[in-house]
Amino acid sequence: MPSVLSAEEIRDANTRYHDVAADHYDSKWGIDFGELGLSQVSAKVRKALGHEPGHYARSLEIGSGTGYFSLNLLRAGLIGAATCSDISPGMLETLQNNASRLDLNVQTKPADAERLPFADESFDLVLGHAVLHHIPDLPRAFAEFERVLAPGGTVLFAGEPSRYGDRLATVPKRFATAAAPAWRRAIRAAPAPLGDGGEPDAALESVVDVHAFAPVELSRAARAAGFEDIRVTGEELLANWFGWANRTLEATANPEDVPWAWRMYAYRGYLLLQGLDRRLLESRLPAAIFYNLMIAAHKPSS
Ligand SMILES: C[S@@+](CC[C@H](N)C(=O)[O-])C[C@H]1O[C@@H](n2cnc3c(N)ncnc32)[C@H](O)[C@@H]1O
């Protein structure tokens, strides 16, 4: 996805877009800080590493948003002192509110992934979820992750859109767009009101996503920064098609008219298909065709 904007313009768009998104982000994306979120995040970490995770005394999250990964990992006891960074101060404010509500202690710091305001070798784990695809200069960001990690430290990112997975996802989106008027009639929903205030600027949406990756692009960026034991895996195929189709349908309707039973069907169906992907497909099909890519690697010990 080549962008015509400069790196600075992309960073600025990301800050503005996510500052506005912060208030409704958790409800829009079904971010959970209960048992479900805890087990989802722990499973992703286990899958990315390819083994049971250890305990990481000092973690730094990049593009932490409202805290989906770090707050759930704190609750799971997998990380000790958690630092959360993000280019959007609005997201960090929501994260702090979530942390207070959950009685969790985190340090937050506004930061661009390409210029981390942290000392060399100060973390045991650098992690993130759904953030690498927003970063203009990926090699520079990976060099920063390597710099701030202690020798032997782990870098781990999940939820990154894969290039083929992204293309495949256009099929359910197109299908849902065509089916939307009939679907709204069936559930007796009015069309979505135009510009309902709390939504981020739709024009920025196409600007903030600057990459969809082939697995080799992620491993190349990690290797160039000096990482070793690099592992790139894929997750979610059927679950993503189902999720995108439902989200596309829902976006066309007045949110108040979408029945609770439909929301339950969409939510439970997604979890069911996530399980099916995990049990049947993820170990059998190549990483490139899944919607989400994950990468884990180590900084050499010496
Ligand atoms: C899709 S959201 C994911 C948030 C969170 N990790 C989650 O999974 O819910 C992407 C996040 O990356 C942040 N971001 C975008 N560009 C960034 C950059 N260059 N450096 C640091 N964070 C960035 C955004 O502000 C946003 O909070």
The ligand as a Gaussian input file, in Angstrom:
#p B3LYP/6-31G(d) Opt

LIG

0 1
 C       -5.145000      -0.314000      15.509000
 S       -4.655000       0.552000      16.929000
 C       -4.218000      -0.796000      18.029000
 C       -4.251000      -0.396000      19.466000
 C       -3.962000      -1.525000      20.439000
 N       -2.624000      -2.029000      20.282000
 C       -4.971000      -2.631000      20.284000
 O       -4.626000      -3.695000      19.771000
 O       -6.137000      -2.416000      20.655000
 C       -3.061000       1.184000      16.483000
 C       -2.397000       2.038000      17.547000
 O       -1.085000       2.391000      17.080000
 C       -0.850000       3.750000      17.362000
 N        0.148000       4.279000      16.407000
 C       -0.014000       4.587000      15.105000
 N        1.132000       5.002000      14.568000
 C        2.078000       4.944000      15.536000
 C        3.469000       5.252000      15.601000
 N        4.147000       5.703000      14.535000
 N        4.120000       5.081000      16.777000
 C        3.447000       4.637000      17.878000
 N        2.120000       4.333000      17.874000
 C        1.453000       4.476000      16.727000
 C       -2.213000       4.394000      17.222000
 O       -2.303000       5.644000      17.873000
 C       -3.126000       3.327000      17.820000
 O       -3.308000       3.486000      19.198000

